[in-house]
Amino acid sequence: MAGVWAACWRVYRQRFVPWIALNMLRERRTLRIVHPETDRLAPNAIINSTLFKLFQQLSVKGPKIGSRKLKDDDGSIALVASEGMFKALGFTLSLDPSLVSGAGIGVFVKAGRVSQGEVVCMYAGTVYEPGEPVLLQSLGNRYLFRCIDGLLIDGKAKGLSRLIYRSCSGRDWLGPHPLSDTTWLSADRLNPAAVGQYVNNCCPDRPANVAYQEFDVPLDFPLALRRFLPNVPYTSQPGRLCTCEASLRNEFEDENANCLTT
């Protein structure tokens, strides 16, 4: 029983603010010191352009992907979506066992290369404002990410987190247009970049090669392309925050993405 509670504490302490405050100096080697004026690994204009270019290419393949007429050997649409990502960004991503011991699944550059400052992927999940209820969802949840400004993104694809995301996504439609993507909850991802929640934190023998970057999707972002956004607010809000991972240096094929702790 003690071992179970110890395992739960190791997971929960990363969201327990007093513990974080007391351990910031001790774990300074893994922190990226951020100043509001300079927290721009990639300018907002570049992120917006990257998402537009990616979603536009996925939309071109949309009829085939949406109707699921074109499938790969595994019966999924992953291959078609990855081809669209490669054409738009020049690289593709895959989920495979991490090179970090005990870290589970990791994100790899499958084909092509990523240049420094480019957007690599997106952290999918439900976005919670400070003060919104998240206790039950946080229990045993390793995919709950705290942004610099206190927002939380729940990137868990199972259990209560999954039910809440699907419910909020079903709520937020504008006429016939969905405003978010639910396919990241399965292996059939319409947006192959929606894998940021599986990026491992850096460790002494695996230095960081990507870092988190918050981005508010502008209100004039094309309505028809919003169906590829892998985020949904817990309460309906006019804006939409996405968290992307931007590359700290050039990355090449088969390289494991490791993220700085912010």
Phi and psi in degrees as a GROMACS rama.xvg file:
@    title "Ramachandran Plot"
@    xaxis  label "Phi"
@    yaxis  label "Psi"
@TYPE xy
-59.7957  -38.5232  ALA-2
-64.3794  -35.7922  GLY-3
-65.6428  -46.1802  VAL-4
-64.699  -36.7648  TRP-5
-64.3153  -40.7971  ALA-6
-64.9974  -40.9658  ALA-7
-63.7947  -39.601  CYS-8
-66.4075  -39.2915  TRP-9
-61.4009  -31.9542  ARG-10
-78.8673  -46.314  VAL-11
-73.7728  -29.7488  TYR-12
-61.332  -23.9251  ARG-13
-68.5356  -11.2444  GLN-14
-117.375  5.4472  ARG-15
-93.2232  104.056  PHE-16
-55.1192  -45.9557  VAL-17
-57.792  -40.0561  PRO-18
-65.7611  -40.7886  TRP-19
-61.1505  -45.3428  ILE-20
-62.3585  -41.7155  ALA-21
-70.6359  -23.6753  LEU-22
-106.818  3.41358  ASN-23
-62.2407  -44.9913  MET-24
-68.8353  -38.8933  LEU-25
-65.6029  -33.2228  ARG-26
-105.443  29.0531  GLU-27
-60.3154  -28.494  ARG-28
-63.0269  -21.471  ARG-29
-101.933  2.64946  THR-30
-95.565  145.717  LEU-31
-104.186  111.514  ARG-32
-72.9797  121.507  ILE-33
-115.743  134.118  VAL-34
-115.159  134.886  HIS-35
-52.1095  -34.4469  PRO-36
-74.1723  -23.6254  GLU-37
-117.1  7.49514  THR-38
-78.5358  63.7007  ASP-39
-143.069  81.3785  ARG-40
-64.7961  -36.5694  LEU-41
-131.539  128.329  ALA-42
-59.1272  150.36  PRO-43
-54.829  -36.7195  ASN-44
-62.9889  -37.4774  ALA-45
-69.4223  -42.9533  ILE-46
-61.7331  -45.2477  ILE-47
-60.8134  -43.0014  ASN-48
-65.4912  -39.3798  SER-49
-65.1031  -46.542  THR-50
-63.3579  -41.8096  LEU-51
-61.5603  -44.7714  PHE-52
-64.2204  -42.9142  LYS-53
-65.9013  -49.9733  LEU-54
-64.996  -34.721  PHE-55
-62.4363  -43.2473  GLN-56
-68.0639  -39.6311  GLN-57
-65.4041  -33.4348  LEU-58
-68.46  -33.096  SER-59
-60.7821  -38.7434  VAL-60
-86.8418  1.76728  LYS-61
-51.9729  -49.3457  GLY-62
-57.3897  -40.1695  PRO-63
-71.0154  -43.9665  LYS-64
-67.7221  -47.0958  ILE-65
-62.139  -38.2694  GLY-66
-85.3443  -8.49574  SER-67
58.5753  33.8253  ARG-68
-81.4471  -24.267  LYS-69
-111.834  112.246  LEU-70
-131.37  156.394  LYS-71
-88.3345  -172.466  ASP-72
-64.2447  -22.9489  ASP-73
-87.1494  1.43563  ASP-74
78.2057  19.3004  GLY-75
-115.31  174.98  SER-76
-103.8  8.74356  ILE-77
-60.275  -39.3281  ALA-78
-64.9234  -43.7635  LEU-79
-63.4305  -45.4019  VAL-80
-64.7662  -39.3237  ALA-81
-64.8101  -36.4681  SER-82
-62.7525  -39.5139  GLU-83
-64.4094  -40.1715  GLY-84
-64.5817  -41.5784  MET-85
-64.8029  -40.0875  PHE-86
-66.693  -35.2563  LYS-87
-81.2749  -42.2825  ALA-88
-114.84  -15.6375  LEU-89
87.7504  10.2708  GLY-90
-156.474  162.664  PHE-91
-130.491  162.271  THR-92
-121.012  156.576  LEU-93
-142.091  155.813  SER-94
-104.475  119.845  LEU-95
-144.108  167.291  ASP-96
-54.4329  131.84  PRO-97
-68.9512  150.929  SER-98
-79.1204  -11.5059  LEU-99
-83.5075  122.457  VAL-100
-59.1174  128.078  SER-101
76.8037  7.54489  GLY-102
-91.1365  -5.36664  ALA-103
76.5918  -128.671  GLY-104
-83.366  143.035  ILE-105
-131.214  167.715  GLY-106
-103.344  131.893  VAL-107
-125.093  147.08  PHE-108
-76.6397  110.001  VAL-109
-81.2665  -41.2621  LYS-110
-147.938  150.213  ALA-111
82.3706  -160.498  GLY-112
-145.8  155.911  ARG-113
-114.863  130.07  VAL-114
-90.5745  156.498  SER-115
-57.9674  133.689  GLN-116
89.5281  -6.77751  GLY-117
-81.791  152.246  GLU-118
-75.5339  128.203  VAL-119
-97.5827  -47.6141  VAL-120
-158.894  -179.632  CYS-121
-126.131  142.789  MET-122
-88.9108  106.784  TYR-123
-80.7524  153.866  ALA-124
143.117  177.863  GLY-125
-80.0716  133.871  THR-126
-98.0714  123.863  VAL-127
-111.189  131.414  TYR-128
-76.1606  154.903  GLU-129
-55.4775  132.398  PRO-130
95.9019  -12.1137  GLY-131
-79.8419  150.257  GLU-132
-69.3175  123.425  PRO-133
-142.472  5.6923  VAL-134
-60.0533  -52.3751  LEU-135
-62.6375  -38.8249  LEU-136
-67.7268  -26.5423  GLN-137
-80.3118  -16.5268  SER-138
-66.5356  120.754  LEU-139
64.8806  24.1714  GLY-140
-109.026  110.72  ASN-141
-89.3488  0.212044  ARG-142
-110.412  19.2494  TYR-143
-93.1087  113.876  LEU-144
-108.57  129.985  PHE-145
-97.5895  122.16  ARG-146
-79.2796  168.391  CYS-147
-59.9932  -36.5868  ILE-148
-89.1091  10.0204  ASP-149
96.059  -8.62507  GLY-150
-66.3094  149.143  LEU-151
-116.493  141.029  LEU-152
-121.758  120.071  ILE-153
-96.0594  104.245  ASP-154
-98.3029  14.9675  GLY-155
-75.8315  134.74  LYS-156
-100.408  12.3229  ALA-157
-132.424  168.257  LYS-158
63.1098  -144.237  GLY-159
-62.0162  -36.8125  LEU-160
-60.2012  -41.0388  SER-161
-64.6573  -44.3136  ARG-162
-62.7569  -42.1285  LEU-163
-65.9485  -43.4978  ILE-164
-61.3934  -46.9805  TYR-165
-62.9282  -37.8011  ARG-166
-65.1951  -46.7704  SER-167
-66.8451  -37.3834  CYS-168
-66.2544  -38.9013  SER-169
-67.9702  -24.7573  GLY-170
-74.4237  -37.3746  ARG-171
-95.4187  85.4056  ASP-172
-123.988  151.223  TRP-173
-119.818  96.4007  LEU-174
64.2904  -126.134  GLY-175
-86.4558  3.17409  PRO-176
-101.521  118.965  HIS-177
-71.7028  146.452  PRO-178
-104.176  5.62414  LEU-179
-156.48  167.447  SER-180
-108.701  131.136  ASP-181
-105.712  -4.39404  THR-182
-72.4169  -15.7193  THR-183
-67.1307  -14.6587  TRP-184
-71.3163  -11.2038  LEU-185
-128.052  -176.236  SER-186
-77.9858  -14.6593  ALA-187
-88.8188  72.3364  ASP-188
-86.0423  120.92  ARG-189
-66.001  -33.2625  LEU-190
-109.916  101.024  ASN-191
-69.3157  -8.82141  PRO-192
-84.9354  -6.79604  ALA-193
-82.7684  58.2143  ALA-194
-130.007  11.9666  VAL-195
-60.7874  -25.126  GLY-196
-69.2295  -12.7332  GLN-197
-100.167  1.67545  TYR-198
-70.7717  130.214  VAL-199
-76.7724  149.968  ASN-200
-70.7397  156.198  ASN-201
-71.3056  161.942  CYS-202
-145.649  167.524  CYS-203
-53.0138  -37.8044  PRO-204
-95.0654  -0.621276  ASP-205
-132.809  84.7922  ARG-206
-64.658  155.87  PRO-207
-68.2034  140.98  ALA-208
-123.709  -3.07516  ASN-209
-138.709  161.49  VAL-210
-144.916  152.53  ALA-211
-71.7628  146.277  TYR-212
-142.292  115.623  GLN-213
-76.3913  147.555  GLU-214
-150.873  126.441  PHE-215
-92.3462  116.949  ASP-216
-64.5743  124.099  VAL-217
-65.0047  151.36  PRO-218
-63.5209  -24.2855  LEU-219
-91.458  10.9999  ASP-220
-62.2385  134.414  PHE-221
-51.0423  130.109  PRO-222
-60.6879  -40.3452  LEU-223
-67.6631  -19.0078  ALA-224
-96.8229  -7.9174  LEU-225
-68.6593  -15.3484  ARG-226
-67.5809  -11.5529  ARG-227
-95.3621  -3.79651  PHE-228
-72.686  123.785  LEU-229
-90.7792  28.3674  PRO-230
-133.08  147.906  ASN-231
-144.038  137.019  VAL-232
-75.7237  144.345  PRO-233
-63.8074  -41.2789  TYR-234
-111.748  143.119  THR-235
-62.2163  122.479  SER-236
-128.144  151.223  GLN-237
-69.1657  -28.3536  PRO-238
-98.6353  176.36  GLY-239
-147.722  119.953  ARG-240
-94.985  131.133  LEU-241
-117.089  149.753  CYS-242
-116.552  119.46  THR-243
-108.373  160.966  CYS-244
-109.145  121.923  GLU-245
-104.055  145.598  ALA-246
-76.1227  134.649  SER-247
-84.9462  -19.3148  LEU-248
-158.121  177.161  ARG-249
-66.909  134.742  ASN-250
-121.638  146.499  GLU-251
-123.06  174.472  PHE-252
-55.2786  138.734  GLU-253
71.2311  13.9264  ASP-254
-87.858  135.374  GLU-255
-79.5493  128.035  ASN-256
-79.7386  127.508  ALA-257
-126.208  132.52  ASN-258
-107.437  145.798  CYS-259
-69.6396  147.326  LEU-260
-83.8557  129.941  THR-261
